[in-house]
Amino acid sequence: MRQKFCALCDIDSNTMYRIIYRHSGDWIFVCKQCLLNVKNNNPHYKYGGTWKR
Ligand SMILES: [Zn+2]
């Protein structure tokens, strides 16, 4: 796959971050902006790696 879209805001990006941000949530890919938004004061936040095109 050559492109990924942010699970939260739907943009495509060359660099995506694999995270969990909800209790019992699945791994999703998000852009950097959404990463910063959801990780703030989030006890469920987990980081699972970076994906680059
Ligand atoms: Zn996003």
mmCIF file of the protein (N, C-alpha, C, O) and its ligand, coordinates in Angstrom:
data_MODEL
# 
_entry.id   MODEL 
# 
loop_
_entity.id 
_entity.type 
_entity.pdbx_number_of_molecules 
1 polymer     1 
2 non-polymer 1 
# 
_entity_poly.entity_id                      1 
_entity_poly.type                           'polypeptide(L)' 
_entity_poly.nstd_linkage                   no 
_entity_poly.nstd_monomer                   no 
_entity_poly.pdbx_seq_one_letter_code       MRQKFCALCDIDSNTMYRIIYRHSGDWIFVCKQCLLNVKNNNPHYKYGGTWKR 
_entity_poly.pdbx_seq_one_letter_code_can   MRQKFCALCDIDSNTMYRIIYRHSGDWIFVCKQCLLNVKNNNPHYKYGGTWKR 
_entity_poly.pdbx_strand_id                 A 
# 
loop_
_entity_poly_seq.entity_id 
_entity_poly_seq.num 
_entity_poly_seq.mon_id 
_entity_poly_seq.hetero 
1 1  MET n 
1 2  ARG n 
1 3  GLN n 
1 4  LYS n 
1 5  PHE n 
1 6  CYS n 
1 7  ALA n 
1 8  LEU n 
1 9  CYS n 
1 10 ASP n 
1 11 ILE n 
1 12 ASP n 
1 13 SER n 
1 14 ASN n 
1 15 THR n 
1 16 MET n 
1 17 TYR n 
1 18 ARG n 
1 19 ILE n 
1 20 ILE n 
1 21 TYR n 
1 22 ARG n 
1 23 HIS n 
1 24 SER n 
1 25 GLY n 
1 26 ASP n 
1 27 TRP n 
1 28 ILE n 
1 29 PHE n 
1 30 VAL n 
1 31 CYS n 
1 32 LYS n 
1 33 GLN n 
1 34 CYS n 
1 35 LEU n 
1 36 LEU n 
1 37 ASN n 
1 38 VAL n 
1 39 LYS n 
1 40 ASN n 
1 41 ASN n 
1 42 ASN n 
1 43 PRO n 
1 44 HIS n 
1 45 TYR n 
1 46 LYS n 
1 47 TYR n 
1 48 GLY n 
1 49 GLY n 
1 50 THR n 
1 51 TRP n 
1 52 LYS n 
1 53 ARG n 
# 
loop_
_struct_asym.id 
_struct_asym.entity_id 
A 1 
B 2 
# 
loop_
_chem_comp.id 
_chem_comp.type 
_chem_comp.mon_nstd_flag 
ALA 'L-peptide linking' y 
ARG 'L-peptide linking' y 
ASN 'L-peptide linking' y 
ASP 'L-peptide linking' y 
CYS 'L-peptide linking' y 
GLN 'L-peptide linking' y 
GLY 'peptide linking'   y 
HIS 'L-peptide linking' y 
ILE 'L-peptide linking' y 
LEU 'L-peptide linking' y 
LYS 'L-peptide linking' y 
MET 'L-peptide linking' y 
PHE 'L-peptide linking' y 
PRO 'L-peptide linking' y 
SER 'L-peptide linking' y 
THR 'L-peptide linking' y 
TRP 'L-peptide linking' y 
TYR 'L-peptide linking' y 
VAL 'L-peptide linking' y 
ZN  non-polymer         . 
# 
_pdbx_entity_nonpoly.entity_id   2 
_pdbx_entity_nonpoly.name        ? 
_pdbx_entity_nonpoly.comp_id     ZN 
# 
_pdbx_nonpoly_scheme.asym_id         B 
_pdbx_nonpoly_scheme.entity_id       2 
_pdbx_nonpoly_scheme.mon_id          ZN 
_pdbx_nonpoly_scheme.ndb_seq_num     1 
_pdbx_nonpoly_scheme.pdb_seq_num     101 
_pdbx_nonpoly_scheme.auth_seq_num    101 
_pdbx_nonpoly_scheme.pdb_mon_id      ZN 
_pdbx_nonpoly_scheme.auth_mon_id     ZN 
_pdbx_nonpoly_scheme.pdb_strand_id   A 
_pdbx_nonpoly_scheme.pdb_ins_code    . 
# 
loop_
_atom_site.group_PDB 
_atom_site.id 
_atom_site.type_symbol 
_atom_site.label_atom_id 
_atom_site.label_alt_id 
_atom_site.label_comp_id 
_atom_site.label_asym_id 
_atom_site.label_entity_id 
_atom_site.label_seq_id 
_atom_site.pdbx_PDB_ins_code 
_atom_site.Cartn_x 
_atom_site.Cartn_y 
_atom_site.Cartn_z 
_atom_site.occupancy 
_atom_site.B_iso_or_equiv 
_atom_site.pdbx_formal_charge 
_atom_site.auth_seq_id 
_atom_site.auth_comp_id 
_atom_site.auth_asym_id 
_atom_site.auth_atom_id 
_atom_site.pdbx_PDB_model_num 
ATOM   1   N  N  . MET A 1 1  ? 0.854   -1.195 0.000  1.00 0.00 ? 1   MET A N  1 
ATOM   2   C  CA . MET A 1 1  ? 0.000   0.000  0.000  1.00 0.00 ? 1   MET A CA 1 
ATOM   3   C  C  . MET A 1 1  ? 0.887   1.242  0.000  1.00 0.00 ? 1   MET A C  1 
ATOM   4   O  O  . MET A 1 1  ? 1.801   1.341  0.819  1.00 0.00 ? 1   MET A O  1 
ATOM   5   N  N  . ARG A 1 2  ? 0.644   2.157  -0.871 1.00 0.00 ? 2   ARG A N  1 
ATOM   6   C  CA . ARG A 1 2  ? 1.521   3.311  -0.993 1.00 0.00 ? 2   ARG A CA 1 
ATOM   7   C  C  . ARG A 1 2  ? 0.969   4.542  -0.293 1.00 0.00 ? 2   ARG A C  1 
ATOM   8   O  O  . ARG A 1 2  ? 1.689   5.513  -0.063 1.00 0.00 ? 2   ARG A O  1 
ATOM   9   N  N  . GLN A 1 3  ? -0.288  4.495  0.035  1.00 0.00 ? 3   GLN A N  1 
ATOM   10  C  CA . GLN A 1 3  ? -0.888  5.650  0.677  1.00 0.00 ? 3   GLN A CA 1 
ATOM   11  C  C  . GLN A 1 3  ? -1.733  5.208  1.850  1.00 0.00 ? 3   GLN A C  1 
ATOM   12  O  O  . GLN A 1 3  ? -2.387  4.166  1.811  1.00 0.00 ? 3   GLN A O  1 
ATOM   13  N  N  . LYS A 1 4  ? -1.708  6.003  2.876  1.00 0.00 ? 4   LYS A N  1 
ATOM   14  C  CA . LYS A 1 4  ? -2.610  5.752  3.985  1.00 0.00 ? 4   LYS A CA 1 
ATOM   15  C  C  . LYS A 1 4  ? -3.354  7.044  4.278  1.00 0.00 ? 4   LYS A C  1 
ATOM   16  O  O  . LYS A 1 4  ? -2.873  8.150  4.035  1.00 0.00 ? 4   LYS A O  1 
ATOM   17  N  N  . PHE A 1 5  ? -4.555  6.845  4.814  1.00 0.00 ? 5   PHE A N  1 
ATOM   18  C  CA . PHE A 1 5  ? -5.347  8.009  5.173  1.00 0.00 ? 5   PHE A CA 1 
ATOM   19  C  C  . PHE A 1 5  ? -5.547  8.038  6.675  1.00 0.00 ? 5   PHE A C  1 
ATOM   20  O  O  . PHE A 1 5  ? -5.735  7.002  7.313  1.00 0.00 ? 5   PHE A O  1 
ATOM   21  N  N  . CYS A 1 6  ? -5.505  9.206  7.214  1.00 0.00 ? 6   CYS A N  1 
ATOM   22  C  CA . CYS A 1 6  ? -5.694  9.367  8.642  1.00 0.00 ? 6   CYS A CA 1 
ATOM   23  C  C  . CYS A 1 6  ? -7.079  8.864  9.042  1.00 0.00 ? 6   CYS A C  1 
ATOM   24  O  O  . CYS A 1 6  ? -8.077  9.213  8.411  1.00 0.00 ? 6   CYS A O  1 
ATOM   25  N  N  . ALA A 1 7  ? -7.135  8.050  10.085 1.00 0.00 ? 7   ALA A N  1 
ATOM   26  C  CA . ALA A 1 7  ? -8.409  7.476  10.521 1.00 0.00 ? 7   ALA A CA 1 
ATOM   27  C  C  . ALA A 1 7  ? -9.322  8.525  11.148 1.00 0.00 ? 7   ALA A C  1 
ATOM   28  O  O  . ALA A 1 7  ? -10.522 8.292  11.298 1.00 0.00 ? 7   ALA A O  1 
ATOM   29  N  N  . LEU A 1 8  ? -8.776  9.652  11.506 1.00 0.00 ? 8   LEU A N  1 
ATOM   30  C  CA . LEU A 1 8  ? -9.569  10.655 12.208 1.00 0.00 ? 8   LEU A CA 1 
ATOM   31  C  C  . LEU A 1 8  ? -9.969  11.826 11.318 1.00 0.00 ? 8   LEU A C  1 
ATOM   32  O  O  . LEU A 1 8  ? -11.110 12.285 11.388 1.00 0.00 ? 8   LEU A O  1 
ATOM   33  N  N  . CYS A 1 9  ? -9.067  12.313 10.496 1.00 0.00 ? 9   CYS A N  1 
ATOM   34  C  CA . CYS A 1 9  ? -9.398  13.498 9.684  1.00 0.00 ? 9   CYS A CA 1 
ATOM   35  C  C  . CYS A 1 9  ? -9.343  13.205 8.185  1.00 0.00 ? 9   CYS A C  1 
ATOM   36  O  O  . CYS A 1 9  ? -9.662  14.073 7.373  1.00 0.00 ? 9   CYS A O  1 
ATOM   37  N  N  . ASP A 1 10 ? -8.931  11.961 7.806  1.00 0.00 ? 10  ASP A N  1 
ATOM   38  C  CA . ASP A 1 10 ? -9.066  11.520 6.422  1.00 0.00 ? 10  ASP A CA 1 
ATOM   39  C  C  . ASP A 1 10 ? -8.071  12.105 5.434  1.00 0.00 ? 10  ASP A C  1 
ATOM   40  O  O  . ASP A 1 10 ? -8.210  11.877 4.232  1.00 0.00 ? 10  ASP A O  1 
ATOM   41  N  N  . ILE A 1 11 ? -7.079  12.844 5.888  1.00 0.00 ? 11  ILE A N  1 
ATOM   42  C  CA . ILE A 1 11 ? -6.086  13.311 4.936  1.00 0.00 ? 11  ILE A CA 1 
ATOM   43  C  C  . ILE A 1 11 ? -5.079  12.198 4.667  1.00 0.00 ? 11  ILE A C  1 
ATOM   44  O  O  . ILE A 1 11 ? -4.947  11.270 5.466  1.00 0.00 ? 11  ILE A O  1 
ATOM   45  N  N  . ASP A 1 12 ? -4.381  12.287 3.561  1.00 0.00 ? 12  ASP A N  1 
ATOM   46  C  CA . ASP A 1 12 ? -3.290  11.355 3.331  1.00 0.00 ? 12  ASP A CA 1 
ATOM   47  C  C  . ASP A 1 12 ? -1.982  12.045 3.673  1.00 0.00 ? 12  ASP A C  1 
ATOM   48  O  O  . ASP A 1 12 ? -1.861  13.267 3.587  1.00 0.00 ? 12  ASP A O  1 
ATOM   49  N  N  . SER A 1 13 ? -1.014  11.244 4.060  1.00 0.00 ? 13  SER A N  1 
ATOM   50  C  CA . SER A 1 13 ? 0.239   11.808 4.530  1.00 0.00 ? 13  SER A CA 1 
ATOM   51  C  C  . SER A 1 13 ? 1.368   10.844 4.230  1.00 0.00 ? 13  SER A C  1 
ATOM   52  O  O  . SER A 1 13 ? 1.156   9.633  4.166  1.00 0.00 ? 13  SER A O  1 
ATOM   53  N  N  . ASN A 1 14 ? 2.566   11.373 4.046  1.00 0.00 ? 14  ASN A N  1 
ATOM   54  C  CA . ASN A 1 14 ? 3.728   10.521 3.817  1.00 0.00 ? 14  ASN A CA 1 
ATOM   55  C  C  . ASN A 1 14 ? 4.182   9.826  5.083  1.00 0.00 ? 14  ASN A C  1 
ATOM   56  O  O  . ASN A 1 14 ? 4.866   8.804  5.030  1.00 0.00 ? 14  ASN A O  1 
ATOM   57  N  N  . THR A 1 15 ? 3.806   10.372 6.203  1.00 0.00 ? 15  THR A N  1 
ATOM   58  C  CA . THR A 1 15 ? 4.191   9.789  7.477  1.00 0.00 ? 15  THR A CA 1 
ATOM   59  C  C  . THR A 1 15 ? 2.960   9.641  8.353  1.00 0.00 ? 15  THR A C  1 
ATOM   60  O  O  . THR A 1 15 ? 2.253   10.612 8.621  1.00 0.00 ? 15  THR A O  1 
ATOM   61  N  N  . MET A 1 16 ? 2.712   8.415  8.796  1.00 0.00 ? 16  MET A N  1 
ATOM   62  C  CA . MET A 1 16 ? 1.550   8.154  9.638  1.00 0.00 ? 16  MET A CA 1 
ATOM   63  C  C  . MET A 1 16 ? 2.015   7.475  10.914 1.00 0.00 ? 16  MET A C  1 
ATOM   64  O  O  . MET A 1 16 ? 3.064   6.832  10.957 1.00 0.00 ? 16  MET A O  1 
ATOM   65  N  N  . TYR A 1 17 ? 1.221   7.634  11.933 1.00 0.00 ? 17  TYR A N  1 
ATOM   66  C  CA . TYR A 1 17 ? 1.584   7.097  13.238 1.00 0.00 ? 17  TYR A CA 1 
ATOM   67  C  C  . TYR A 1 17 ? 0.538   6.078  13.672 1.00 0.00 ? 17  TYR A C  1 
ATOM   68  O  O  . TYR A 1 17 ? -0.668  6.325  13.642 1.00 0.00 ? 17  TYR A O  1 
ATOM   69  N  N  . ARG A 1 18 ? 1.055   4.924  14.075 1.00 0.00 ? 18  ARG A N  1 
ATOM   70  C  CA . ARG A 1 18 ? 0.170   3.830  14.478 1.00 0.00 ? 18  ARG A CA 1 
ATOM   71  C  C  . ARG A 1 18 ? -0.089  3.964  15.967 1.00 0.00 ? 18  ARG A C  1 
ATOM   72  O  O  . ARG A 1 18 ? 0.837   3.908  16.776 1.00 0.00 ? 18  ARG A O  1 
ATOM   73  N  N  . ILE A 1 19 ? -1.328  4.138  16.316 1.00 0.00 ? 19  ILE A N  1 
ATOM   74  C  CA . ILE A 1 19 ? -1.648  4.389  17.727 1.00 0.00 ? 19  ILE A CA 1 
ATOM   75  C  C  . ILE A 1 19 ? -2.949  3.706  18.142 1.00 0.00 ? 19  ILE A C  1 
ATOM   76  O  O  . ILE A 1 19 ? -3.759  3.301  17.308 1.00 0.00 ? 19  ILE A O  1 
ATOM   77  N  N  . ILE A 1 20 ? -3.117  3.594  19.436 1.00 0.00 ? 20  ILE A N  1 
ATOM   78  C  CA . ILE A 1 20 ? -4.417  3.322  20.047 1.00 0.00 ? 20  ILE A CA 1 
ATOM   79  C  C  . ILE A 1 20 ? -4.732  4.534  20.907 1.00 0.00 ? 20  ILE A C  1 
ATOM   80  O  O  . ILE A 1 20 ? -3.858  5.017  21.626 1.00 0.00 ? 20  ILE A O  1 
ATOM   81  N  N  . TYR A 1 21 ? -5.935  5.026  20.851 1.00 0.00 ? 21  TYR A N  1 
ATOM   82  C  CA . TYR A 1 21 ? -6.241  6.199  21.659 1.00 0.00 ? 21  TYR A CA 1 
ATOM   83  C  C  . TYR A 1 21 ? -7.506  6.050  22.493 1.00 0.00 ? 21  TYR A C  1 
ATOM   84  O  O  . TYR A 1 21 ? -7.893  6.967  23.218 1.00 0.00 ? 21  TYR A O  1 
ATOM   85  N  N  . ARG A 1 22 ? -8.146  4.893  22.386 1.00 0.00 ? 22  ARG A N  1 
ATOM   86  C  CA . ARG A 1 22 ? -9.334  4.668  23.200 1.00 0.00 ? 22  ARG A CA 1 
ATOM   87  C  C  . ARG A 1 22 ? -9.176  3.381  23.982 1.00 0.00 ? 22  ARG A C  1 
ATOM   88  O  O  . ARG A 1 22 ? -8.460  2.474  23.559 1.00 0.00 ? 22  ARG A O  1 
ATOM   89  N  N  . HIS A 1 23 ? -9.830  3.301  25.101 1.00 0.00 ? 23  HIS A N  1 
ATOM   90  C  CA . HIS A 1 23 ? -9.865  2.058  25.857 1.00 0.00 ? 23  HIS A CA 1 
ATOM   91  C  C  . HIS A 1 23 ? -10.495 0.972  24.997 1.00 0.00 ? 23  HIS A C  1 
ATOM   92  O  O  . HIS A 1 23 ? -11.573 1.168  24.434 1.00 0.00 ? 23  HIS A O  1 
ATOM   93  N  N  . SER A 1 24 ? -9.825  -0.174 24.894 1.00 0.00 ? 24  SER A N  1 
ATOM   94  C  CA . SER A 1 24 ? -10.260 -1.290 24.061 1.00 0.00 ? 24  SER A CA 1 
ATOM   95  C  C  . SER A 1 24 ? -10.402 -0.894 22.594 1.00 0.00 ? 24  SER A C  1 
ATOM   96  O  O  . SER A 1 24 ? -11.188 -1.494 21.862 1.00 0.00 ? 24  SER A O  1 
ATOM   97  N  N  . GLY A 1 25 ? -9.660  0.092  22.172 1.00 0.00 ? 25  GLY A N  1 
ATOM   98  C  CA . GLY A 1 25 ? -9.698  0.487  20.773 1.00 0.00 ? 25  GLY A CA 1 
ATOM   99  C  C  . GLY A 1 25 ? -8.758  -0.346 19.928 1.00 0.00 ? 25  GLY A C  1 
ATOM   100 O  O  . GLY A 1 25 ? -7.898  -1.050 20.458 1.00 0.00 ? 25  GLY A O  1 
ATOM   101 N  N  . ASP A 1 26 ? -8.917  -0.271 18.620 1.00 0.00 ? 26  ASP A N  1 
ATOM   102 C  CA . ASP A 1 26 ? -8.022  -0.945 17.692 1.00 0.00 ? 26  ASP A CA 1 
ATOM   103 C  C  . ASP A 1 26 ? -6.890  -0.014 17.303 1.00 0.00 ? 26  ASP A C  1 
ATOM   104 O  O  . ASP A 1 26 ? -6.952  1.200  17.495 1.00 0.00 ? 26  ASP A O  1 
ATOM   105 N  N  . TRP A 1 27 ? -5.846  -0.629 16.746 1.00 0.00 ? 27  TRP A N  1 
ATOM   106 C  CA . TRP A 1 27 ? -4.771  0.188  16.196 1.00 0.00 ? 27  TRP A CA 1 
ATOM   107 C  C  . TRP A 1 27 ? -5.274  0.930  14.971 1.00 0.00 ? 27  TRP A C  1 
ATOM   108 O  O  . TRP A 1 27 ? -5.941  0.355  14.112 1.00 0.00 ? 27  TRP A O  1 
ATOM   109 N  N  . ILE A 1 28 ? -4.952  2.199  14.901 1.00 0.00 ? 28  ILE A N  1 
ATOM   110 C  CA . ILE A 1 28 ? -5.310  2.997  13.737 1.00 0.00 ? 28  ILE A CA 1 
ATOM   111 C  C  . ILE A 1 28 ? -4.091  3.806  13.303 1.00 0.00 ? 28  ILE A C  1 
ATOM   112 O  O  . ILE A 1 28 ? -3.140  3.983  14.065 1.00 0.00 ? 28  ILE A O  1 
ATOM   113 N  N  . PHE A 1 29 ? -4.137  4.287  12.079 1.00 0.00 ? 29  PHE A N  1 
ATOM   114 C  CA . PHE A 1 29 ? -3.101  5.191  11.589 1.00 0.00 ? 29  PHE A CA 1 
ATOM   115 C  C  . PHE A 1 29 ? -3.648  6.612  11.573 1.00 0.00 ? 29  PHE A C  1 
ATOM   116 O  O  . PHE A 1 29 ? -4.745  6.864  11.074 1.00 0.00 ? 29  PHE A O  1 
ATOM   117 N  N  . VAL A 1 30 ? -2.877  7.523  12.119 1.00 0.00 ? 30  VAL A N  1 
ATOM   118 C  CA . VAL A 1 30 ? -3.299  8.920  12.115 1.00 0.00 ? 30  VAL A CA 1 
ATOM   119 C  C  . VAL A 1 30 ? -2.156  9.811  11.656 1.00 0.00 ? 30  VAL A C  1 
ATOM   120 O  O  . VAL A 1 30 ? -0.991  9.413  11.681 1.00 0.00 ? 30  VAL A O  1 
ATOM   121 N  N  . CYS A 1 31 ? -2.502  11.009 11.240 1.00 0.00 ? 31  CYS A N  1 
ATOM   122 C  CA . CYS A 1 31 ? -1.500  11.981 10.841 1.00 0.00 ? 31  CYS A CA 1 
ATOM   123 C  C  . CYS A 1 31 ? -0.892  12.624 12.090 1.00 0.00 ? 31  CYS A C  1 
ATOM   124 O  O  . CYS A 1 31 ? -1.355  12.400 13.209 1.00 0.00 ? 31  CYS A O  1 
ATOM   125 N  N  . LYS A 1 32 ? 0.135   13.412 11.880 1.00 0.00 ? 32  LYS A N  1 
ATOM   126 C  CA . LYS A 1 32 ? 0.832   13.991 13.012 1.00 0.00 ? 32  LYS A CA 1 
ATOM   127 C  C  . LYS A 1 32 ? -0.051  14.932 13.821 1.00 0.00 ? 32  LYS A C  1 
ATOM   128 O  O  . LYS A 1 32 ? 0.020   14.958 15.050 1.00 0.00 ? 32  LYS A O  1 
ATOM   129 N  N  . GLN A 1 33 ? -0.875  15.698 13.136 1.00 0.00 ? 33  GLN A N  1 
ATOM   130 C  CA . GLN A 1 33 ? -1.737  16.644 13.843 1.00 0.00 ? 33  GLN A CA 1 
ATOM   131 C  C  . GLN A 1 33 ? -2.722  15.923 14.753 1.00 0.00 ? 33  GLN A C  1 
ATOM   132 O  O  . GLN A 1 33 ? -2.932  16.329 15.896 1.00 0.00 ? 33  GLN A O  1 
ATOM   133 N  N  . CYS A 1 34 ? -3.328  14.849 14.242 1.00 0.00 ? 34  CYS A N  1 
ATOM   134 C  CA . CYS A 1 34 ? -4.277  14.095 15.060 1.00 0.00 ? 34  CYS A CA 1 
ATOM   135 C  C  . CYS A 1 34 ? -3.550  13.371 16.188 1.00 0.00 ? 34  CYS A C  1 
ATOM   136 O  O  . CYS A 1 34 ? -4.085  13.246 17.290 1.00 0.00 ? 34  CYS A O  1 
ATOM   137 N  N  . LEU A 1 35 ? -2.353  12.902 15.927 1.00 0.00 ? 35  LEU A N  1 
ATOM   138 C  CA . LEU A 1 35 ? -1.556  12.289 16.984 1.00 0.00 ? 35  LEU A CA 1 
ATOM   139 C  C  . LEU A 1 35 ? -1.399  13.252 18.155 1.00 0.00 ? 35  LEU A C  1 
ATOM   140 O  O  . LEU A 1 35 ? -1.607  12.887 19.312 1.00 0.00 ? 35  LEU A O  1 
ATOM   141 N  N  . LEU A 1 36 ? -1.033  14.471 17.837 1.00 0.00 ? 36  LEU A N  1 
ATOM   142 C  CA . LEU A 1 36 ? -0.824  15.467 18.885 1.00 0.00 ? 36  LEU A CA 1 
ATOM   143 C  C  . LEU A 1 36 ? -2.135  15.779 19.605 1.00 0.00 ? 36  LEU A C  1 
ATOM   144 O  O  . LEU A 1 36 ? -2.150  16.013 20.813 1.00 0.00 ? 36  LEU A O  1 
ATOM   145 N  N  . ASN A 1 37 ? -3.231  15.780 18.849 1.00 0.00 ? 37  ASN A N  1 
ATOM   146 C  CA . ASN A 1 37 ? -4.528  16.079 19.457 1.00 0.00 ? 37  ASN A CA 1 
ATOM   147 C  C  . ASN A 1 37 ? -4.958  14.997 20.447 1.00 0.00 ? 37  ASN A C  1 
ATOM   148 O  O  . ASN A 1 37 ? -5.440  15.305 21.538 1.00 0.00 ? 37  ASN A O  1 
ATOM   149 N  N  . VAL A 1 38 ? -4.783  13.726 20.064 1.00 0.00 ? 38  VAL A N  1 
ATOM   150 C  CA . VAL A 1 38 ? -5.362  12.663 20.884 1.00 0.00 ? 38  VAL A CA 1 
ATOM   151 C  C  . VAL A 1 38 ? -4.438  12.204 22.009 1.00 0.00 ? 38  VAL A C  1 
ATOM   152 O  O  . VAL A 1 38 ? -4.899  11.636 22.999 1.00 0.00 ? 38  VAL A O  1 
ATOM   153 N  N  . LYS A 1 39 ? -3.126  12.449 21.860 1.00 0.00 ? 39  LYS A N  1 
ATOM   154 C  CA . LYS A 1 39 ? -2.233  11.931 22.893 1.00 0.00 ? 39  LYS A CA 1 
ATOM   155 C  C  . LYS A 1 39 ? -2.231  12.817 24.138 1.00 0.00 ? 39  LYS A C  1 
ATOM   156 O  O  . LYS A 1 39 ? -1.794  12.396 25.209 1.00 0.00 ? 39  LYS A O  1 
ATOM   157 N  N  . ASN A 1 40 ? -2.711  14.013 23.990 1.00 0.00 ? 40  ASN A N  1 
ATOM   158 C  CA . ASN A 1 40 ? -2.685  14.968 25.084 1.00 0.00 ? 40  ASN A CA 1 
ATOM   159 C  C  . ASN A 1 40 ? -3.565  14.513 26.246 1.00 0.00 ? 40  ASN A C  1 
ATOM   160 O  O  . ASN A 1 40 ? -4.775  14.361 26.080 1.00 0.00 ? 40  ASN A O  1 
ATOM   161 N  N  . ASN A 1 41 ? -2.981  14.297 27.400 1.00 0.00 ? 41  ASN A N  1 
ATOM   162 C  CA . ASN A 1 41 ? -3.728  13.878 28.594 1.00 0.00 ? 41  ASN A CA 1 
ATOM   163 C  C  . ASN A 1 41 ? -4.588  12.645 28.354 1.00 0.00 ? 41  ASN A C  1 
ATOM   164 O  O  . ASN A 1 41 ? -5.688  12.539 28.895 1.00 0.00 ? 41  ASN A O  1 
ATOM   165 N  N  . ASN A 1 42 ? -4.096  11.721 27.551 1.00 0.00 ? 42  ASN A N  1 
ATOM   166 C  CA . ASN A 1 42 ? -4.885  10.546 27.212 1.00 0.00 ? 42  ASN A CA 1 
ATOM   167 C  C  . ASN A 1 42 ? -4.264  9.291  27.850 1.00 0.00 ? 42  ASN A C  1 
ATOM   168 O  O  . ASN A 1 42 ? -3.198  8.849  27.422 1.00 0.00 ? 42  ASN A O  1 
ATOM   169 N  N  . PRO A 1 43 ? -4.911  8.727  28.852 1.00 0.00 ? 43  PRO A N  1 
ATOM   170 C  CA . PRO A 1 43 ? -4.350  7.551  29.528 1.00 0.00 ? 43  PRO A CA 1 
ATOM   171 C  C  . PRO A 1 43 ? -4.403  6.297  28.662 1.00 0.00 ? 43  PRO A C  1 
ATOM   172 O  O  . PRO A 1 43 ? -3.720  5.319  28.965 1.00 0.00 ? 43  PRO A O  1 
ATOM   173 N  N  . HIS A 1 44 ? -5.198  6.302  27.590 1.00 0.00 ? 44  HIS A N  1 
ATOM   174 C  CA . HIS A 1 44 ? -5.319  5.132  26.725 1.00 0.00 ? 44  HIS A CA 1 
ATOM   175 C  C  . HIS A 1 44 ? -4.389  5.190  25.532 1.00 0.00 ? 44  HIS A C  1 
ATOM   176 O  O  . HIS A 1 44 ? -4.322  4.248  24.742 1.00 0.00 ? 44  HIS A O  1 
ATOM   177 N  N  . TYR A 1 45 ? -3.685  6.273  25.403 1.00 0.00 ? 45  TYR A N  1 
ATOM   178 C  CA . TYR A 1 45 ? -2.807  6.441  24.253 1.00 0.00 ? 45  TYR A CA 1 
ATOM   179 C  C  . TYR A 1 45 ? -1.659  5.440  24.277 1.00 0.00 ? 45  TYR A C  1 
ATOM   180 O  O  . TYR A 1 45 ? -0.955  5.298  25.277 1.00 0.00 ? 45  TYR A O  1 
ATOM   181 N  N  . LYS A 1 46 ? -1.484  4.738  23.135 1.00 0.00 ? 46  LYS A N  1 
ATOM   182 C  CA . LYS A 1 46 ? -0.320  3.863  22.950 1.00 0.00 ? 46  LYS A CA 1 
ATOM   183 C  C  . LYS A 1 46 ? 0.242   4.108  21.567 1.00 0.00 ? 46  LYS A C  1 
ATOM   184 O  O  . LYS A 1 46 ? -0.491  4.287  20.594 1.00 0.00 ? 46  LYS A O  1 
ATOM   185 N  N  . TYR A 1 47 ? 1.559   4.110  21.506 1.00 0.00 ? 47  TYR A N  1 
ATOM   186 C  CA . TYR A 1 47 ? 2.235   4.349  20.251 1.00 0.00 ? 47  TYR A CA 1 
ATOM   187 C  C  . TYR A 1 47 ? 2.805   3.042  19.712 1.00 0.00 ? 47  TYR A C  1 
ATOM   188 O  O  . TYR A 1 47 ? 3.507   2.327  20.427 1.00 0.00 ? 47  TYR A O  1 
ATOM   189 N  N  . GLY A 1 48 ? 2.506   2.730  18.456 1.00 0.00 ? 48  GLY A N  1 
ATOM   190 C  CA . GLY A 1 48 ? 2.911   1.445  17.896 1.00 0.00 ? 48  GLY A CA 1 
ATOM   191 C  C  . GLY A 1 48 ? 3.852   1.519  16.718 1.00 0.00 ? 48  GLY A C  1 
ATOM   192 O  O  . GLY A 1 48 ? 4.109   0.506  16.069 1.00 0.00 ? 48  GLY A O  1 
ATOM   193 N  N  . GLY A 1 49 ? 4.375   2.704  16.427 1.00 0.00 ? 49  GLY A N  1 
ATOM   194 C  CA . GLY A 1 49 ? 5.332   2.800  15.333 1.00 0.00 ? 49  GLY A CA 1 
ATOM   195 C  C  . GLY A 1 49 ? 4.961   3.851  14.327 1.00 0.00 ? 49  GLY A C  1 
ATOM   196 O  O  . GLY A 1 49 ? 3.853   4.386  14.332 1.00 0.00 ? 49  GLY A O  1 
ATOM   197 N  N  . THR A 1 50 ? 5.903   4.135  13.469 1.00 0.00 ? 50  THR A N  1 
ATOM   198 C  CA . THR A 1 50 ? 5.717   5.143  12.439 1.00 0.00 ? 50  THR A CA 1 
ATOM   199 C  C  . THR A 1 50 ? 5.754   4.484  11.070 1.00 0.00 ? 50  THR A C  1 
ATOM   200 O  O  . THR A 1 50 ? 6.588   3.614  10.817 1.00 0.00 ? 50  THR A O  1 
ATOM   201 N  N  . TRP A 1 51 ? 4.870   4.887  10.202 1.00 0.00 ? 51  TRP A N  1 
ATOM   202 C  CA . TRP A 1 51 ? 4.827   4.370  8.850  1.00 0.00 ? 51  TRP A CA 1 
ATOM   203 C  C  . TRP A 1 51 ? 5.215   5.479  7.885  1.00 0.00 ? 51  TRP A C  1 
ATOM   204 O  O  . TRP A 1 51 ? 4.676   6.585  7.944  1.00 0.00 ? 51  TRP A O  1 
ATOM   205 N  N  . LYS A 1 52 ? 6.155   5.175  6.995  1.00 0.00 ? 52  LYS A N  1 
ATOM   206 C  CA . LYS A 1 52 ? 6.538   6.156  5.991  1.00 0.00 ? 52  LYS A CA 1 
ATOM   207 C  C  . LYS A 1 52 ? 6.352   5.579  4.605  1.00 0.00 ? 52  LYS A C  1 
ATOM   208 O  O  . LYS A 1 52 ? 6.597   4.396  4.366  1.00 0.00 ? 52  LYS A O  1 
ATOM   209 N  N  . ARG A 1 53 ? 5.926   6.415  3.716  1.00 0.00 ? 53  ARG A N  1 
ATOM   210 C  CA . ARG A 1 53 ? 5.741   6.009  2.330  1.00 0.00 ? 53  ARG A CA 1 
ATOM   211 C  C  . ARG A 1 53 ? 7.081   5.651  1.719  1.00 0.00 ? 53  ARG A C  1 
ATOM   212 O  O  . ARG A 1 53 ? 7.146   5.280  0.547  1.00 0.00 ? 53  ARG A O  1 
HETATM 213 ZN ZN . ZN  B 2 .  ? -5.485  13.360 10.952 1.00 0.00 2 101 ZN  A ZN 1 
# 
